[in-house]
């Protein structure tokens, strides 16, 4: 789905920005 692709795109951007806090599990 487009939403899934968008999520992965955002994840790549977060990684580039170093926003690990949003991905804390």
N, C-alpha and C positions, 0 to 999 in steps of 0.2 A: 504493500500500500504506500501511497505518497507520504503518509504520516510516518511510516517506518523509515523511509529514506530521509525524511527531514530530521528525524531524531538522530540518525547516524551522522548526518551532516553537522548538526549542532554539536554532537559529541566530539567530532573532529575539530571543530572550532574551539570548543572548551579546552581540549588538549593543547591546542596551539597557544591558547591564552594562558594555559596553566591553571585553569579554574578547576582544580581537583576537589575543592570543597563541595561543589555541586554533585559530585559523583561519589561522595563518601557513602560507604555501605555499612 
